[in-house]
Amino acid sequence: MSVSAVALNAPAKVNLALHVTGRRADGYHLLDSIAVFAEIGDKITIAPAEALTLSVSGPFAQHAPGDASDLAFRAAEAFFAHTGISPAAAIAVEKNIPAGAGLGGGSADAAAVLLGLNRYFAAGVAAEELSAIGLALGADVPMCLQGRALRARGVGEEIERLDGWPRLPLVLVWPGQPVSTAEAFGSLARRDNPPLPAPPSSCAPSEVAGYLAHCRNDLEAPALKLCPDIGAVLDALRETHGCLIARMSGSGSACFGLYADAALAEAAAEQVAVAGPGWWVCATSAR
């Protein structure tokens, strides 16, 4: 075991497209989704300790339970149970992205904890095993373990990496109101939608936008009913110069705008921040 701390990023997961294609007998929805991972995200630090502890800080610390119910803590417990290693580590989470925003914050934290503990203890747990541990915690965790552009099917466990995709300049906007994932799924008009068209293997941001124009986020309509401010965010993004496409991410309520370059994204973020002074606005990039 290393005696020094291990620090990892837990990047925000941005769903560029999300089709709900079915529902299993156990209630889990079947999805077909394109996800990318942003430079902005939470920070996870793992340090020596005599017991397993969790501390939470950062601008969105109040969004995390910070106790044994926290997904980061549960991920640590699952790792120690799987490996048989004595549960002793101080896990610190710096929350920089909001919860209930469709940006995968809790799942990203859980994935980073699994990766960090595996590195810290030199446990040698294979990627497939980590993915299985993660799937038991939540459908998004295996995707967050990848941390690169991907297509996910099934309940999120059937993952195909999109290695030829470029870094995408994005503006992320959260109107300040969370949306319940369960309520968004519960309000779906239908659950047997067609899957995504085949994604291009190599493309520029403009070509990504062209592809996404033929896709949807099936949760956007039900989320709009739960949080009408999503509509105002989308309108503000679409009014910015150079916005190639704007859409809600995941189950909402955060939305993204896609741009051809970082300068356009930065300028758009400034414009959107003026339009919604109470919104969380971030120009970033994702891959």
HURA-V852558 format. One record per pair of residues at least 6 apart in sequence whose C-alpha atoms are under 7 Angstrom apart, sorted by the first residue. I is the first residue (numbers start at 1). J is the second residue. If there is no record, write none. Layout:
i: (I,I)
j: (J,J)
//
This chain:
i: (1,1,1,2,2,3,4,5,5,5,5,6,6,6,6,6,7,7,7,8,8,8,8,8,9,9,9,9,9,10,10,10,10,10,10,10,11,11,11,11,11,11,11,12,12,12,12,12,12,12,12,13,13,13,13,13,13,14,14,14,14,14,15,15,15,15,15,15,16,16,16,17,17,17,17,17,17,18,18,18,18,18,18,18,18,19,19,19,19,19,19,19,19,19,20,20,20,20,20,20,20,20,21,21,21,21,21,21,21,21,22,22,22,22,23,23,23,24,28,29,30,30,30,31,31,31,31,32,32,32,32,33,33,33,34,34,34,35,35,35,36,36,36,36,36,37,37,37,37,37,38,38,38,38,39,39,39,40,41,41,42,42,42,42,42,42,43,43,43,44,44,44,44,45,45,45,46,46,46,46,46,47,47,47,48,48,49,49,49,50,50,51,51,51,52,52,52,52,53,53,53,54,54,54,54,54,54,55,55,55,55,56,56,56,56,57,57,57,58,58,58,59,59,60,60,60,60,61,63,63,64,68,71,71,72,72,72,75,75,75,76,76,78,79,80,80,97,99,99,100,100,100,101,101,101,101,101,101,102,102,102,102,102,102,103,103,107,107,107,108,108,110,111,111,111,111,114,118,118,131,134,134,135,135,139,139,139,140,142,143,148,149,149,149,149,149,150,150,150,150,151,151,151,152,152,152,153,162,164,164,164,165,165,165,166,166,166,166,167,167,167,168,168,168,168,169,169,169,169,169,169,169,169,169,170,170,170,170,170,170,170,170,171,171,171,171,171,171,171,171,172,172,172,172,172,172,172,173,173,173,173,173,173,173,173,174,174,174,174,174,174,175,175,175,175,175,175,176,176,177,178,179,179,179,179,179,181,184,184,184,184,185,187,188,188,196,205,206,206,209,209,219,220,223,223,224,224,230,234,234,234,236,236,237,237,237,237,238,240,241,242,242,243,243,243,244,244,245,245,246,246,246,247,247,247,248,248,248,249,249,259,265,266,269,269,269,273,273)
j: (120,121,122,120,121,48,47,45,46,47,48,45,46,47,116,120,44,45,46,43,44,45,112,116,41,42,43,44,112,41,42,43,44,108,109,112,37,38,39,40,41,42,108,37,38,40,41,103,104,105,108,35,36,37,38,103,104,35,36,37,103,249,33,34,35,36,249,250,34,35,249,33,34,212,215,216,217,31,32,33,34,216,217,218,250,31,32,33,193,195,196,216,217,218,29,30,31,32,191,192,193,218,30,31,32,191,192,193,194,195,29,30,191,192,29,30,191,30,155,155,153,154,155,153,154,155,156,152,153,195,196,151,152,153,150,151,152,149,150,151,148,149,150,286,287,147,148,149,286,287,284,285,286,287,284,285,286,284,96,97,93,94,95,96,97,109,93,94,95,92,93,94,112,91,92,93,89,90,91,92,116,89,90,91,89,90,88,89,90,88,89,87,88,89,87,88,89,90,89,90,91,66,67,73,90,91,92,66,91,92,93,66,92,93,94,93,94,95,94,95,96,95,96,95,96,97,98,95,98,99,70,74,106,110,109,110,113,110,113,114,113,114,133,114,86,87,105,105,178,178,179,180,174,178,179,252,253,254,249,250,251,252,253,254,249,250,140,141,144,141,144,141,134,141,144,145,130,124,125,142,141,142,141,142,155,156,157,156,157,156,287,161,162,163,165,287,159,160,161,162,159,160,161,158,159,160,159,201,201,202,203,201,202,203,203,204,205,287,285,286,287,205,285,286,287,258,259,260,261,262,265,284,285,286,256,257,258,259,265,283,284,285,256,257,258,265,269,282,283,284,254,255,256,257,281,282,283,233,254,255,256,279,280,281,282,253,254,255,279,280,281,229,230,233,254,279,280,279,280,253,253,223,226,227,252,253,251,219,222,223,251,219,222,219,222,215,260,244,260,244,245,251,248,251,252,230,231,253,246,247,255,272,275,243,246,257,272,246,268,268,259,264,257,258,259,258,259,257,258,256,257,258,255,256,257,254,255,256,255,256,265,283,283,281,282,283,279,281)
//
